Amino acid sequence: MSDDAYSATDVLQQSPLLIGMVHLGPTPGAPAHDGTTGWLDRAVEDAAALVEAGFGAVLVENFGDKPFFAGRVPPETVAAVTHAAARVRERLPAGTALGINVLRNDAEAALAVAAAVGADFIRVNVLAGAAVTDQGVIEGRAADVVRMRARLAPSVRIFADLRVKHARPLVERSLAGEARELVERAGADAVIVSGSATGRPVDMGKLAAVRSAVGSHPVLVGSGATVESMGDLLEHADGVIVGTAIKAGGVTTAPVDVERARAFVMAGRIGRRGA
């Protein structure tokens, strides 16, 4: 797909691309949902804090819906994520990108939400290959996802994880080969490289190897970024996705701390200039 298919405010034009997480609390239907709208109120508050801090993109994710479904999520989850994303979109100024991730791996639901609310990108944990996870074996469905994108939301970018966290590949192959296949055969617009779990730092050797393998395609760090590590990360990456490091007390489920988030944005800008 040519770049002409995308809008002039394409999320991948941001440099560095700094994506702040809006971790939704348990949504209706999730075991831990408390019957209130607190999860929705927090989503809006976190989005506002990220905008105030200067983030150029936010990613809405149903983080509180544990245990996750391996594939398709139920309709109440799609409805909840859509409602939250629409509310978040209302708080974003022009030029701020919105992303959707429906855990654990419902890319079709993420695309549907993106189309409904005018989001700019989705994150897909397993777009190609197969991974062994706590939800069982998850298989990538790139053929279905990319065709649905072309039909429903052609301007939406697909950010795909390579060897996603909290998982292991069913069969380990060449890291560089897997990275190239994500962009050349599976249709990913950007590749995400993460540590082994939420908040864990990425292996710098792995990051450098992926950068070399995918050429001009953007590479993003998906976990473990800190203010201190931004300079090193941006030597190999085009941006970062951050959640834990910008939360109050460094706790993943806590609200976004504006001062932590602002310091992160400043570190990203300085780091990119020095990269």
N, C-alpha and C positions, 0 to 999 in steps of 0.2 A: 504493500500500500504506500502510495507516495505521500510526502509531507503535505501536498496540496489538499489532502483530504481532511487535514486538521485545521483547527482555528488558529488565528494569529496569536492567541494567548496560550499556545500549547505548553503544558506543564513542563515538558522537557527542555524548554528554552530557558528555564531558571538556572542560574549558576552562582553558587551551588544550589542544588535542589534540597531544601530543608523541609522535611515532612514531619509534622507533629501529630502524635496519636491522640485520637478521641476514643478512649477505651469505654465502650458502653458497659454499664452495670447489667446485672441479669435482666433480660427483657421478658415480657409476658410469655409464659410457657416454659421458661427455664426453671430448673428446680429451686434456685435461690431467689427467684423474683419475689418481692415483698408486697406486691399488690398496690404499690404506689407509683407515682410518676417521677420519683426521685432519679431514676436512671436517665430519664429524658432531660430533666432540669440540669443534671450534671453535664450531660453532653453539650448543651448549649453554653454553659458556663466555661467548660474547658475550651471549646472552640473560640469563645470570646477572648480568653486568656492567651491563646496561641496567636490570634490576630494582633492583640496588644503587644505581644513580645516581638512581632515582626516575622513570623513564619509565613512562607509563601505558599504552603500547601498543608492540608490536614487530611488525615485518613481515619474514617469512621469504621470501627470494627466491633463485632459483638463479642468482646473479650469475656464478658461475665456469664456467657451461656454454657458454661461447663456442666456436665461432660458434652463434648461436641459430637455432632453427627459426622460420620466419615464422608458422606456425599450430600445429597439434597437435604436442605433444612425444611421444616414444616412451614406452612403459609403464615402462621402467626409471627415467625421470626422474620420472614421477608417483609411483612407489614411493619413490624417494629423498626427494623433497620431503615426502611424507606421513610418512616415518619421522623426518625431521628436525623437522618441525612437531610431531609427537607428543612427541618428546623435549623440545622447547622448551616446549610446553604444560605438561609436568610441572614445569618450573622456575618457572612464572609464578604469583604469588599471586593470590588471588581479586580480581577487579576490574581485572586487567591484561588488556587486549585483545590478541588475536592476529590478524594478517593474513597473507595468502598472495598472492604474485605469481609466476606461472609465465611466465618470459620465453620468447619475446618477447611472445606475445600469446595464450596458451592459457587463456582465462578459464574454459572448461569444466573443464579440469584443476584450476585453482585452486579452483573451486567444489566439485569432488569431494573435494579434499584438505580444504577447509574443513568440509565435511559430515562427513568421517571423523574429524577430530580436534577438532571443536567450535570452530573458529575463528570470529571475529566479523566479519571483512571481507575483501574481496579487492581487489587493485589491478588495473585493466585498462588497458593502455597505449593501445589503440585500441578503444574501445567503439562509436563511431559514425564515419561518414565513411571516408576512406581516407588512408593516409600512405605516402610514399616513404621507405624506410629502407634500411640496408645489407643487410637480408634480402629486399629487393624491396618490392613494393607490398603493404601489409597493409590489409585491409578490416575494418571493424567489423562485429560480428555481434550487435548488441544484442538483436534479436528472439529469437535462440537462447539467449543468456546469461540474459536476464531470465526467460524461460519456464523454463529449467533451474533458476534460483534459486527460483522459485515452487514447483517440484515437489520439489526436493531439499533446499534449505536456506533457507527463507523468512526466517529471522532474520539472514542474512548481508548486510551492507551492501556496496554496490558503489562503490568509489572510482575514478573515471574520469579519466584524463589528458586535458587539452585541449592539442592540438598537442604531443604528447609529445616529450621530448628525443631526440636522435640521429635526428631525422626531420623531414620537412616535409610539410604537407598536400598531397595530390595536386592539389587546386584550392583556392586560398586564398579564403575568403569572409569575411564580417563576423565578427570575433572575438566580439563580444557575441552575435551570432546563433548561432554554434557553441556557445557556453557555454550559452545557453538551451536549445538542442536536446538537449544532453547530459542535462539534468535533466528537461525537459518531454516529450521524445519517446523518448530512449534509456534512461531509467530509472535514471540515476546518482543515488546518494544524496549524493555529494560530488564536487567538481571539484578536480583537482590541476593546479596551474600550476607549470611548471619552467623552468629555463634551457635553453640549447641542448644541454648535455651533462652527464654526471655531475659533480657538484660545482660547476657553473656557476651564478652567481646569477640569480635571476629578474628580469625587467624590471618595475620597480615600476609603470610606466604600464599594462602589460598586466595585472598583478595587480589594480590598482584598477578597471580596466575590467571584468574578470571578476566582481569583487565586486559591482559595481553591476548587472551583467546577471542574476545568478542569485538575487537577492533573499535570502531567508532560508536558502537551501541552503548548507551549509558549503563553504568554499574552503580548500584546503591548499596550502602551498608544498612542491614536490617535489624541489628541489635547491638547493644553494648557500647554505643558511641558516648563519649564524655566530652566535656569542655577541653580537658587536657589532651585527648587523643585526636581531636578534629584535624589538626595540621597533618599528622601522619596519615590519617584515613583519606583525606582529600588529595593526597599525592597519587592515589590509585582509583578513587571513587569520584563520581560526579555529584554525589549527594548522600544524605543519610535519612533514615527513618528513626525517630527517637520518641520513646515513651517514658520509660523508667527514670532516666536521668533528669527529666524536667518535671517530675512529680514531687509534691511536698515530701520531704524526708527521703527522697529516692525510692519511694514505695510505689510499685506499679499501679496499684488500685487507688492511690490517693489522687486528689485533684491536681491539676496543672498548677505549678508555682510560677507565677509570672516572672519573678526575678531570675529563677533558674533558667526558664525558657529564654529570656532576653540574653542572658550570658551565653547561652548555647548559640543563639543566632549571631551574636558578635564573634564568637569563636569560629563559626562557620565562614563568615565573611573574611576574617583575617586569614584563616587557613586556606581559603581558595585563592587569595591573592598571592600566598606564598607557595602554592602548589606548582 
